[in-house]
Amino acid sequence: MAATGTEQQGTKAFYVTTPIYYVNDAPHLGHAYTTVAGDVLTRWHRQRGEKVWYLTGTDEHGQKVMRTADANGVTPQEWCDKLVEEAWKPLWEHLEIANDDFIRTTQERHTARVQEFVQDLYDKGEIYKGGYEGPYCVGCEEFKAPGDLLDGEGDLAGQRLCPVHKKPVEMLQEENYFFKLSEYGPKLLEFYAANPDFVQPESARNEVVRFVEQGLQDLSISRSAFDWGVPVPWDDKHVIYVWVDALLNYASAVGYGTDQARFDATFPADVHLVGKDILRFHAVIWPAMLMAQGLPLPGKVFAHGWLMVGGEKMSKSNLTGIKPQDLTSHFGVDAYRWYFLRGIQFGQDGSFSWEDFTARYTSELANDFGNLASRVAAMVGKYFGGTLPEATAHGDAEQALADALAEAAAAADERIGEHLDFAGGIAAVFDFIKKVNGYLTEQAPWKVAKDDSPEAQARLATILYTAAESLRACAVLLNPVMPSTAEKLWASLGAEEHLGGLADQRIGTVARWGTLPAGVTVTKGEILFPRLEEPKSA
């Protein structure tokens, strides 16, 4: 799905990336978690009126992909093409991901730039030939330090295991080319000190600093035991190490080496979203590569936690993988997008629970938010024929709600837009929704409606206008999180004809009270969050 943001000439785009995902299998909840987070963040900045660029894609080279293709009796390229077109792209469409580009590392626009970048480093003397022997995890596509490995137990007793995949590592001995990563340790530490927010959250930053302080080893940037990768330009017996290949997508996708004006208007990324297991690649190797090439460094590398099921990281390799469609078919896409960012603090590990999702859906989405929208539309229809009345009796209770909206909007903008605190930002909006519900309970418009006096009717009109105006703001604030639901609410409030499209509404002015004009036609549309059916299996 292509995004349409407001283009601001002469300004750098707010550039956000997800990792590019291995296509050895179909996407699971963990992949979707990162991608939805990036989508909400970029939609939020679009809602601010900023120029935005959101990149995702697939990592298609390396031994892991090659072995998976072999096991399925097809070529690696055939395997990648099938998975991308039948699994990855359709899921992002299903989840309403508004990415601006989707890059594949097998595309010529990428592979040619990778070869140019690595050739430049070689010509500068940053790369040399050497030998390497050590433990390698094919799942991570990474040489492991012996001290990071786990001791196998039971059937795996006597073997050394990858701490991420809990599978035995392979001992490799190869002649490879090496990047002089060790020379960049002091420069990286100096950069971290000058830019304390470069790695987030703080626990991730501390991990990276400690790792670099211990001293860096030079990085093997080629493999010679297989040929599924980008050939080393000066030695076709080697392919470029898959991580060096992959990291360069952040540059190749935005015009590196082909469109300098576009590159300057986009690069570097403002935010790289990564899982914590690939933090070192992004916070150590990637900035060192950029330093070596004289290119600017990213604004922030944000490492989120793992989604857990039964205490284990969610992945195909440990059989806790769950398809996003298993949940969207039951809860709906918008509820899915909302739940994982509302229920888990971004940056920390979080456990998925069907029971918790059900409880939050029922309490916050159906009862608090959906019921509020339904009640307000029904009362405007019942008491005013569906035409939103004018508020002529604005008093302390209404002003308190207007002030609460201003506080909620400011809090949500700071938490989501600046700190990637999605749970905190969404909570601020839903706390406001609770206040609107409380306001209706206290004002009891259904009781006021029984009084035919002009004063009571003016009061009734003010109460219902206040509730509808509050919902107008909620539609804008929740549009980045739940775009389909927000559009339905916007339509039911009759807002588009008078205020324009929902995407054109701005976070900065959302709290301007009285924006929704009296006289619009309010309709009771479909229920935003229907009652859940009993799942066939949990």
GUZAVO-656437 format. One line per field, with one value per residue (C-alpha): z, y, x; residue in three letters; residue number from 1. Coordinates in steps of 0.05 Angstrom, whole numbers, plus 32768, in hexadecimal, padded with zeros to 4 digits. Layout:
Z: [Z, ...] $
Y: [Y, ...] $
X: [X, ...] $
resn: [ALA, ...] $
resi: [NUM, ...] $
***
This chain:
Z: [8000, 7FEB, 801B, 8009, 8038, 8033, 800A, 8027, 7FF5, 800F, 8050, 8062, 8067, 80AA, 8095, 80BB, 80AB, 80C3, 80BD, 807A, 808C, 8079, 8048, 8060, 8077, 807B, 80AA, 80F2, 812A, 813A, 80F4, 80F4, 8138, 811D, 80DC, 80FD, 812E, 80F5, 80D1, 810D, 8118, 80CF, 80CB, 810A, 80EA, 80AB, 80D7, 80F0, 80A8, 809F, 8062, 8071, 8052, 806D, 8054, 805E, 8035, 8033, 803D, 8008, 8008, 8036, 804B, 8071, 8035, 8007, 8034, 803A, 7FEF, 7FE6, 8018, 7FEF, 7FAD, 7F8C, 7F7E, 7FB2, 7F82, 7F75, 7FC0, 7FCE, 7F96, 7FAF, 7FF9, 7FEA, 7FBC, 7FE0, 8029, 803A, 800E, 8017, 8063, 8063, 8037, 8066, 80A3, 807F, 8080, 805A, 8046, 8010, 7FF5, 7FF9, 7FE9, 7FD9, 7FDE, 7F9D, 7F76, 7F49, 7F66, 7FA7, 7F92, 7F65, 7F9C, 7FCE, 7FA0, 7F96, 7FE1, 7FF1, 7FB7, 7FD2, 8016, 7FF6, 7FCD, 800C, 802F, 8060, 804A, 804A, 803E, 8077, 8095, 80C9, 80F4, 8125, 8139, 8108, 8110, 80CD, 80EC, 8101, 80C5, 80F7, 8113, 815E, 8196, 81BD, 81FD, 81E2, 81D6, 8202, 8217, 81F9, 8226, 821C, 81D3, 81C6, 8200, 81EE, 81B7, 81B7, 81A8, 818B, 81C4, 8195, 816F, 81A3, 816B, 8163, 8140, 8107, 8109, 80CA, 80AE, 8071, 804D, 804F, 8045, 8084, 8093, 80C5, 80F8, 8132, 811F, 812A, 8173, 818E, 8159, 816A, 81B5, 81A8, 817D, 81B1, 81E7, 81BB, 81A7, 81E5, 81C3, 8186, 81A3, 81C7, 81F8, 822C, 823B, 81F1, 81F1, 822E, 820D, 81CE, 81F4, 821F, 81E1, 81BD, 81FB, 81FE, 81BB, 8174, 8146, 80FC, 80D6, 80A3, 8069, 8037, 8033, 8004, 8017, 7FEE, 7FB5, 7FC5, 7FD0, 7FB0, 7F91, 7FAD, 7F72, 7F71, 7F82, 7F68, 7F92, 7FCD, 7FDB, 8008, 804F, 8053, 808B, 8066, 802A, 8054, 807A, 803A, 8026, 8051, 8020, 7FDE, 7FE5, 7FE9, 7FAF, 7FC6, 7F89, 7F59, 7F71, 7F9D, 7FA6, 7FBF, 7FEA, 800B, 8017, 8039, 8055, 808C, 80AF, 80E9, 8109, 80FC, 811E, 8130, 815C, 8195, 8178, 813C, 8164, 815D, 8111, 8110, 8149, 813E, 80F9, 80D1, 80EF, 80E7, 809D, 8094, 80B8, 808A, 804D, 8069, 806B, 80A1, 80D9, 80EB, 811E, 8148, 814C, 8176, 818D, 81A2, 81CC, 81B9, 81B5, 81E3, 81E5, 8220, 8234, 81F0, 81B9, 8182, 8143, 8114, 812E, 8173, 815A, 817C, 813B, 8132, 80F2, 80F9, 80D1, 810A, 8133, 8100, 80EB, 8132, 814C, 810C, 80EE, 8114, 8157, 8146, 8135, 8175, 81A5, 819B, 81A3, 81DB, 8204, 81FF, 8211, 81D2, 81E2, 8214, 820C, 820E, 8212, 81E2, 8202, 81E0, 8222, 822B, 81E4, 81EE, 8230, 8215, 81D5, 81FD, 8232, 820C, 81C3, 81C6, 8208, 820F, 81C8, 819B, 81CB, 81D2, 8187, 8182, 81BB, 81A3, 815C, 8176, 81A4, 816E, 8141, 8176, 8193, 8157, 811A, 810A, 8104, 8135, 8160, 8174, 81B9, 81D9, 8223, 8227, 8270, 82A1, 8291, 8247, 8252, 827D, 8243, 8212, 8240, 8248, 81FC, 81F7, 822C, 820A, 81C5, 81DE, 8206, 81CC, 819C, 81C9, 81DC, 8197, 816A, 8193, 81C1, 819D, 81DC, 81B7, 81F5, 821A, 81DF, 81D2, 821D, 821E, 81E7, 8209, 824C, 8229, 820D, 8254, 8268, 8230, 8248, 828E, 8276, 8255, 8293, 82BE, 828E, 827F, 823E, 823D, 827C, 8263, 8224, 824D, 825D, 8223, 823D, 8211, 8246, 824A, 81FF, 81FA, 822F, 8209, 81C9, 81EB, 820B, 81C9, 81A2, 81D7, 81D0, 8184, 8183, 81B2, 8181, 8148, 816C, 817C, 8133, 8122, 815B, 814E, 8102, 8102, 812F, 8115, 80D0, 80BA, 80FC, 80FD, 80B6, 80C9, 8105, 80DA, 80A8, 80DE, 80FA, 80B5, 80BB, 8076, 8051, 807E, 8098, 805F, 8061, 80A1, 8087, 807F, 80C8, 80F2, 8136, 8146, 8140, 8156, 819A, 817D, 819D, 8172, 8131, 8120, 8106, 811F, 80E9, 80D0, 80C6, 80F9, 80E6, 810D, 80E1, 80EC, 8131, 8137, 8162, 815E, 8196, 8190, 817B, 81A2, 8180, 8162, 8183, 81AF] $
Y: [8000, 8042, 807C, 80C2, 80F4, 813F, 814F, 8188, 819E, 81AA, 8185, 8142, 8109, 80E8, 80A6, 8066, 801F, 7FDA, 7FA3, 7F7F, 7F3B, 7EF7, 7ED3, 7E8D, 7E88, 7EAE, 7EEA, 7EDF, 7F0E, 7F25, 7F40, 7F61, 7F81, 7FA8, 7FBA, 7FD3, 7FFD, 801E, 8029, 804B, 8076, 808D, 8097, 80C2, 80EE, 80F3, 8109, 813F, 8157, 8140, 8124, 80DA, 809D, 8057, 801D, 7FD3, 7F96, 7F52, 7F36, 7EFF, 7EEA, 7EBE, 7E76, 7E72, 7E85, 7E58, 7E1B, 7E28, 7E2C, 7DED, 7DC9, 7DDE, 7DC8, 7E0D, 7E41, 7E77, 7EAC, 7E83, 7E7A, 7EC4, 7ED9, 7EA9, 7EBE, 7F08, 7F09, 7ED5, 7EE2, 7F22, 7F58, 7F3D, 7F3F, 7F87, 7F99, 7F73, 7F99, 7FDC, 7FEA, 802C, 8021, 804E, 801A, 7FCF, 7FBC, 7F76, 7F68, 7F40, 7F7E, 7F9D, 7FE2, 7FC5, 7F92, 7FC4, 7FF7, 7FC3, 7FB1, 7FFB, 8008, 7FCD, 7FDC, 8023, 8008, 7FD8, 800F, 8039, 8001, 7FF3, 7FA9, 7F74, 7F29, 7EF8, 7EB7, 7EA8, 7E6D, 7E6E, 7E5C, 7E73, 7E74, 7E6E, 7E85, 7EC7, 7EC7, 7EDC, 7EC5, 7EBD, 7ECD, 7E8D, 7EB0, 7EBE, 7E75, 7E48, 7E01, 7DCE, 7D9F, 7D5D, 7D47, 7D84, 7D76, 7D85, 7DB6, 7E02, 7E26, 7E6A, 7E92, 7EAB, 7E6C, 7E38, 7E0E, 7DF5, 7E24, 7E0C, 7E13, 7E36, 7E41, 7E6E, 7E9F, 7EE0, 7F2A, 7F55, 7F9B, 7FC0, 7FC7, 7FC5, 800A, 8029, 8019, 805B, 8083, 805E, 8069, 80B3, 80B5, 8091, 80C2, 80FE, 80E0, 80BE, 80B1, 808E, 8048, 8040, 8029, 8037, 7FED, 7FE2, 801D, 8003, 7FBE, 7FDD, 800A, 7FD0, 7FA5, 7FD9, 7FEA, 7FA2, 7FAC, 7F9C, 7F66, 7F71, 7F5B, 7F23, 7F43, 7F09, 7EBF, 7E8D, 7E4C, 7E5A, 7E88, 7EA3, 7EEB, 7F2A, 7F1A, 7F3F, 7F6C, 7F5F, 7F15, 7EED, 7EB0, 7ED6, 7EF2, 7F2E, 7F1C, 7F1E, 7F52, 7F83, 7F78, 7F81, 7FBF, 7FE4, 7FE1, 801E, 8045, 8022, 802A, 8076, 8086, 8077, 8079, 8088, 80C5, 80F4, 8127, 80F1, 80D2, 8115, 8122, 80DF, 80C0, 80B1, 808F, 80B4, 8072, 802B, 7FFC, 7FBA, 7F7D, 7F7B, 7F3C, 7F64, 7FA3, 7F9C, 7F99, 7FDB, 8000, 7FE9, 7FCE, 7FFC, 803D, 8026, 8017, 805C, 807D, 8058, 8073, 80B9, 80B6, 80D3, 80A5, 8094, 80BD, 8082, 8037, 801F, 7FD6, 7FBA, 7F7C, 7F37, 7F1E, 7EE2, 7EA6, 7E77, 7E9B, 7E8F, 7EC1, 7EBB, 7E9D, 7E63, 7E41, 7E34, 7E26, 7E61, 7E85, 7E9E, 7EBB, 7F02, 7EEA, 7EBA, 7EF8, 7F29, 7EF7, 7EF8, 7F3E, 7F66, 7F8A, 7FCC, 7FA9, 7F81, 7FC0, 7FE0, 7FA6, 7F98, 7FE1, 7FEE, 7FAF, 7FAB, 7FE1, 7FEC, 7FDD, 7FA6, 7F5C, 7F4E, 7F11, 7F05, 7EE9, 7EDA, 7EE7, 7F2B, 7F3F, 7F2B, 7F50, 7F90, 7F8D, 7F86, 7FBA, 7FF1, 7FE9, 7FCE, 7FEB, 802C, 8044, 801F, 8027, 8071, 807C, 8054, 8077, 80BD, 80AF, 808F, 80CA, 80FE, 80D6, 80CD, 8113, 813F, 8116, 8107, 8150, 8164, 819D, 81DC, 81E1, 8220, 820C, 81FE, 81FC, 81E1, 8198, 81A4, 81CF, 8198, 8168, 8199, 81A2, 8156, 814F, 8182, 815B, 8118, 8130, 814F, 8111, 80E2, 810C, 810E, 80C4, 80A7, 80DC, 80E8, 80AD, 8072, 8065, 8049, 802B, 806D, 8096, 8068, 8066, 80B2, 80B0, 8079, 809D, 80D7, 80A8, 8091, 80DA, 80E4, 80A7, 80C2, 8106, 80E5, 80BD, 80FB, 8127, 80F0, 810D, 80D8, 80F7, 813F, 812D, 8121, 816C, 8194, 81D8, 8203, 8201, 81B5, 81AE, 81DD, 81B4, 8173, 8191, 81A6, 8162, 813D, 8170, 8169, 811D, 8120, 8153, 8125, 80EC, 8118, 8120, 80D6, 80C5, 80F0, 80D7, 808E, 8091, 807C, 8040, 802A, 8049, 8023, 802F, 8078, 8081, 8060, 808F, 80CC, 80B9, 80AE, 80F4, 8113, 8135, 812B, 815A, 8194, 8185, 815D, 8119, 80F9, 80F3, 813F, 814D, 8161, 814A, 8192, 81AD, 8171, 818F, 81CF, 81CB, 81D8, 81BD, 8190, 81BF, 81BC, 81A6, 816A, 812A, 80F6, 80AF, 806E, 8043, 7FFB, 7FE7, 7FF8, 7FBD, 7F84, 7F52, 7F1B, 7ED5, 7E9B, 7E87, 7E42, 7E3A, 7E68] $
X: [8000, 8020, 801B, 8007, 8026, 802C, 8069, 8092, 80C6, 810B, 8102, 8120, 80ED, 80E0, 80FF, 80EC, 8102, 80F2, 8126, 8121, 8106, 8123, 80F6, 8106, 80BE, 807C, 8076, 805F, 8047, 808E, 8099, 8055, 8062, 809E, 807B, 803B, 8064, 8088, 8046, 8026, 8064, 8066, 801B, 8021, 8055, 802C, 7FF2, 8020, 8026, 806E, 8090, 8099, 80BB, 80AE, 80D8, 80D1, 80E5, 8105, 814B, 8152, 819B, 81C4, 81CB, 818A, 815F, 8188, 817E, 8134, 812D, 8155, 8129, 80EC, 8109, 810C, 8141, 814D, 8132, 80F3, 80E9, 80F2, 80C2, 808D, 8092, 8094, 8058, 802E, 803D, 8063, 8044, 7FFD, 8004, 801C, 7FE1, 7FB2, 7FCD, 7FC6, 8011, 801C, 8064, 8080, 80B0, 80BD, 8105, 811E, 8168, 8166, 8151, 8187, 817A, 8196, 81CB, 81F0, 81F3, 820D, 8246, 8257, 8257, 8283, 82B2, 82BA, 82CD, 82FE, 831E, 8326, 834C, 8313, 830E, 8344, 8349, 8351, 833A, 8305, 82F2, 82BA, 8272, 823D, 81F1, 81CE, 818C, 81AC, 81DC, 8212, 8254, 824B, 827C, 8289, 8275, 822F, 821F, 81F5, 8205, 81D6, 81AE, 818B, 8190, 81BD, 81EC, 8234, 8221, 8224, 81E3, 81D0, 81B0, 8179, 8165, 817A, 8197, 81DF, 820F, 823B, 8287, 829E, 82E3, 82E7, 8313, 82EC, 82F2, 82F1, 82D9, 8306, 82CE, 8300, 8319, 82D5, 82CB, 82E4, 82BE, 827E, 8286, 8291, 8253, 8228, 8240, 822F, 81EB, 81CF, 818B, 81AA, 819A, 8158, 813F, 8175, 817F, 8190, 81BF, 81E4, 81EB, 8209, 823A, 8252, 825C, 8286, 82AE, 82C5, 82E8, 82CF, 82E8, 82EF, 82B0, 82AF, 828A, 828B, 827B, 829A, 8276, 8238, 8224, 81DE, 81EF, 820B, 824E, 828B, 829B, 82E6, 82E3, 82A7, 82BB, 829C, 8257, 824C, 8238, 81EC, 81EA, 8217, 81E9, 81AA, 81BE, 81CC, 8183, 8177, 81A3, 8196, 814A, 814E, 817C, 81C2, 81F0, 81B6, 818F, 81B7, 817F, 814F, 8185, 8194, 814A, 8140, 817F, 8192, 8158, 813A, 8126, 813D, 810C, 812D, 8122, 8154, 8175, 8190, 81A2, 81EE, 81EA, 81C5, 81E6, 822E, 823C, 820D, 8227, 826F, 8262, 8244, 827F, 82AE, 8289, 8282, 8236, 8208, 81F1, 81A8, 8182, 816C, 816F, 8134, 8137, 80F4, 80EB, 80D4, 808D, 808A, 805C, 8065, 80A5, 80C6, 80D5, 80A2, 80C1, 80B8, 80F6, 80D9, 8092, 8071, 8066, 801E, 8003, 7FE7, 7FAB, 7F9A, 7F8B, 7F70, 7F3B, 7F21, 7F2F, 7F34, 7F70, 7F69, 7F62, 7FA0, 7FC8, 7FB0, 7FBB, 8005, 8018, 7FE7, 7FF4, 8040, 8071, 809A, 80E3, 80D3, 80C2, 8078, 804D, 8014, 7FD6, 7F94, 7F71, 7F92, 7F81, 7F38, 7F33, 7F51, 7F27, 7EE7, 7EF8, 7F1B, 7F07, 7EC0, 7EA7, 7ECD, 7EDA, 7EA9, 7E6E, 7E7D, 7E7A, 7E3B, 7E17, 7E28, 7E10, 7DD0, 7DC0, 7DCD, 7D9F, 7D69, 7D68, 7D7D, 7D6B, 7DB4, 7DC9, 7E00, 7DE6, 7E0B, 7E2A, 7E0E, 7E16, 7E61, 7E73, 7EA6, 7E9A, 7EA4, 7EE1, 7EFF, 7EF6, 7F15, 7F51, 7F57, 7F59, 7F92, 7FB9, 7FAB, 7FBF, 8000, 8011, 8002, 802B, 8067, 8064, 8058, 8077, 80B7, 80C3, 80A2, 807B, 803F, 801F, 8023, 8009, 7FCE, 7FBF, 7FBB, 7F85, 7F5E, 7F62, 7F40, 7F0B, 7EFD, 7EF4, 7EC2, 7E9B, 7E9E, 7E85, 7E48, 7E39, 7E3B, 7E14, 7DE1, 7DC5, 7D8F, 7D73, 7D7C, 7D56, 7D17, 7D13, 7CF5, 7D0B, 7D38, 7D6E, 7D6E, 7D6E, 7DA9, 7DCC, 7DBC, 7DD7, 7E18, 7E22, 7E1B, 7E45, 7E7B, 7E7B, 7E7C, 7EB4, 7EDC, 7ED2, 7EE9, 7F2C, 7F30, 7F28, 7F64, 7F8F, 7F7F, 7F85, 7FCF, 7FBE, 7F7A, 7F71, 7F33, 7F0F, 7F22, 7F07, 7EC5, 7EBF, 7ED2, 7E9B, 7E67, 7E75, 7E6A, 7EAD, 7ECB, 7E9B, 7EAC, 7EF2, 7F11, 7F31, 7F48, 7F90, 7F91, 7F81, 7FBD, 7FD5, 7FEA, 7FA4, 7F7B, 7F6C, 7F4F, 7F0B, 7ECE, 7EEC, 7EB2, 7E7C, 7E35, 7E05, 7E2C, 7E05, 7E17, 7E06, 7E09, 7E35, 7E4B, 7E62, 7EAC, 7EBE, 7E8C, 7E83, 7EB7, 7EA2, 7EBE, 7EFF, 7F04, 7F47, 7F70] $
resn: [MET, ALA, ALA, THR, GLY, THR, GLU, GLN, GLN, GLY, THR, LYS, ALA, PHE, TYR, VAL, THR, THR, PRO, ILE, TYR, TYR, VAL, ASN, ASP, ALA, PRO, HIS, LEU, GLY, HIS, ALA, TYR, THR, THR, VAL, ALA, GLY, ASP, VAL, LEU, THR, ARG, TRP, HIS, ARG, GLN, ARG, GLY, GLU, LYS, VAL, TRP, TYR, LEU, THR, GLY, THR, ASP, GLU, HIS, GLY, GLN, LYS, VAL, MET, ARG, THR, ALA, ASP, ALA, ASN, GLY, VAL, THR, PRO, GLN, GLU, TRP, CYS, ASP, LYS, LEU, VAL, GLU, GLU, ALA, TRP, LYS, PRO, LEU, TRP, GLU, HIS, LEU, GLU, ILE, ALA, ASN, ASP, ASP, PHE, ILE, ARG, THR, THR, GLN, GLU, ARG, HIS, THR, ALA, ARG, VAL, GLN, GLU, PHE, VAL, GLN, ASP, LEU, TYR, ASP, LYS, GLY, GLU, ILE, TYR, LYS, GLY, GLY, TYR, GLU, GLY, PRO, TYR, CYS, VAL, GLY, CYS, GLU, GLU, PHE, LYS, ALA, PRO, GLY, ASP, LEU, LEU, ASP, GLY, GLU, GLY, ASP, LEU, ALA, GLY, GLN, ARG, LEU, CYS, PRO, VAL, HIS, LYS, LYS, PRO, VAL, GLU, MET, LEU, GLN, GLU, GLU, ASN, TYR, PHE, PHE, LYS, LEU, SER, GLU, TYR, GLY, PRO, LYS, LEU, LEU, GLU, PHE, TYR, ALA, ALA, ASN, PRO, ASP, PHE, VAL, GLN, PRO, GLU, SER, ALA, ARG, ASN, GLU, VAL, VAL, ARG, PHE, VAL, GLU, GLN, GLY, LEU, GLN, ASP, LEU, SER, ILE, SER, ARG, SER, ALA, PHE, ASP, TRP, GLY, VAL, PRO, VAL, PRO, TRP, ASP, ASP, LYS, HIS, VAL, ILE, TYR, VAL, TRP, VAL, ASP, ALA, LEU, LEU, ASN, TYR, ALA, SER, ALA, VAL, GLY, TYR, GLY, THR, ASP, GLN, ALA, ARG, PHE, ASP, ALA, THR, PHE, PRO, ALA, ASP, VAL, HIS, LEU, VAL, GLY, LYS, ASP, ILE, LEU, ARG, PHE, HIS, ALA, VAL, ILE, TRP, PRO, ALA, MET, LEU, MET, ALA, GLN, GLY, LEU, PRO, LEU, PRO, GLY, LYS, VAL, PHE, ALA, HIS, GLY, TRP, LEU, MET, VAL, GLY, GLY, GLU, LYS, MET, SER, LYS, SER, ASN, LEU, THR, GLY, ILE, LYS, PRO, GLN, ASP, LEU, THR, SER, HIS, PHE, GLY, VAL, ASP, ALA, TYR, ARG, TRP, TYR, PHE, LEU, ARG, GLY, ILE, GLN, PHE, GLY, GLN, ASP, GLY, SER, PHE, SER, TRP, GLU, ASP, PHE, THR, ALA, ARG, TYR, THR, SER, GLU, LEU, ALA, ASN, ASP, PHE, GLY, ASN, LEU, ALA, SER, ARG, VAL, ALA, ALA, MET, VAL, GLY, LYS, TYR, PHE, GLY, GLY, THR, LEU, PRO, GLU, ALA, THR, ALA, HIS, GLY, ASP, ALA, GLU, GLN, ALA, LEU, ALA, ASP, ALA, LEU, ALA, GLU, ALA, ALA, ALA, ALA, ALA, ASP, GLU, ARG, ILE, GLY, GLU, HIS, LEU, ASP, PHE, ALA, GLY, GLY, ILE, ALA, ALA, VAL, PHE, ASP, PHE, ILE, LYS, LYS, VAL, ASN, GLY, TYR, LEU, THR, GLU, GLN, ALA, PRO, TRP, LYS, VAL, ALA, LYS, ASP, ASP, SER, PRO, GLU, ALA, GLN, ALA, ARG, LEU, ALA, THR, ILE, LEU, TYR, THR, ALA, ALA, GLU, SER, LEU, ARG, ALA, CYS, ALA, VAL, LEU, LEU, ASN, PRO, VAL, MET, PRO, SER, THR, ALA, GLU, LYS, LEU, TRP, ALA, SER, LEU, GLY, ALA, GLU, GLU, HIS, LEU, GLY, GLY, LEU, ALA, ASP, GLN, ARG, ILE, GLY, THR, VAL, ALA, ARG, TRP, GLY, THR, LEU, PRO, ALA, GLY, VAL, THR, VAL, THR, LYS, GLY, GLU, ILE, LEU, PHE, PRO, ARG, LEU, GLU, GLU, PRO, LYS, SER, ALA] $
resi: [1, 2, 3, 4, 5, 6, 7, 8, 9, 10, 11, 12, 13, 14, 15, 16, 17, 18, 19, 20, 21, 22, 23, 24, 25, 26, 27, 28, 29, 30, 31, 32, 33, 34, 35, 36, 37, 38, 39, 40, 41, 42, 43, 44, 45, 46, 47, 48, 49, 50, 51, 52, 53, 54, 55, 56, 57, 58, 59, 60, 61, 62, 63, 64, 65, 66, 67, 68, 69, 70, 71, 72, 73, 74, 75, 76, 77, 78, 79, 80, 81, 82, 83, 84, 85, 86, 87, 88, 89, 90, 91, 92, 93, 94, 95, 96, 97, 98, 99, 100, 101, 102, 103, 104, 105, 106, 107, 108, 109, 110, 111, 112, 113, 114, 115, 116, 117, 118, 119, 120, 121, 122, 123, 124, 125, 126, 127, 128, 129, 130, 131, 132, 133, 134, 135, 136, 137, 138, 139, 140, 141, 142, 143, 144, 145, 146, 147, 148, 149, 150, 151, 152, 153, 154, 155, 156, 157, 158, 159, 160, 161, 162, 163, 164, 165, 166, 167, 168, 169, 170, 171, 172, 173, 174, 175, 176, 177, 178, 179, 180, 181, 182, 183, 184, 185, 186, 187, 188, 189, 190, 191, 192, 193, 194, 195, 196, 197, 198, 199, 200, 201, 202, 203, 204, 205, 206, 207, 208, 209, 210, 211, 212, 213, 214, 215, 216, 217, 218, 219, 220, 221, 222, 223, 224, 225, 226, 227, 228, 229, 230, 231, 232, 233, 234, 235, 236, 237, 238, 239, 240, 241, 242, 243, 244, 245, 246, 247, 248, 249, 250, 251, 252, 253, 254, 255, 256, 257, 258, 259, 260, 261, 262, 263, 264, 265, 266, 267, 268, 269, 270, 271, 272, 273, 274, 275, 276, 277, 278, 279, 280, 281, 282, 283, 284, 285, 286, 287, 288, 289, 290, 291, 292, 293, 294, 295, 296, 297, 298, 299, 300, 301, 302, 303, 304, 305, 306, 307, 308, 309, 310, 311, 312, 313, 314, 315, 316, 317, 318, 319, 320, 321, 322, 323, 324, 325, 326, 327, 328, 329, 330, 331, 332, 333, 334, 335, 336, 337, 338, 339, 340, 341, 342, 343, 344, 345, 346, 347, 348, 349, 350, 351, 352, 353, 354, 355, 356, 357, 358, 359, 360, 361, 362, 363, 364, 365, 366, 367, 368, 369, 370, 371, 372, 373, 374, 375, 376, 377, 378, 379, 380, 381, 382, 383, 384, 385, 386, 387, 388, 389, 390, 391, 392, 393, 394, 395, 396, 397, 398, 399, 400, 401, 402, 403, 404, 405, 406, 407, 408, 409, 410, 411, 412, 413, 414, 415, 416, 417, 418, 419, 420, 421, 422, 423, 424, 425, 426, 427, 428, 429, 430, 431, 432, 433, 434, 435, 436, 437, 438, 439, 440, 441, 442, 443, 444, 445, 446, 447, 448, 449, 450, 451, 452, 453, 454, 455, 456, 457, 458, 459, 460, 461, 462, 463, 464, 465, 466, 467, 468, 469, 470, 471, 472, 473, 474, 475, 476, 477, 478, 479, 480, 481, 482, 483, 484, 485, 486, 487, 488, 489, 490, 491, 492, 493, 494, 495, 496, 497, 498, 499, 500, 501, 502, 503, 504, 505, 506, 507, 508, 509, 510, 511, 512, 513, 514, 515, 516, 517, 518, 519, 520, 521, 522, 523, 524, 525, 526, 527, 528, 529, 530, 531, 532, 533, 534, 535, 536, 537, 538] $
***
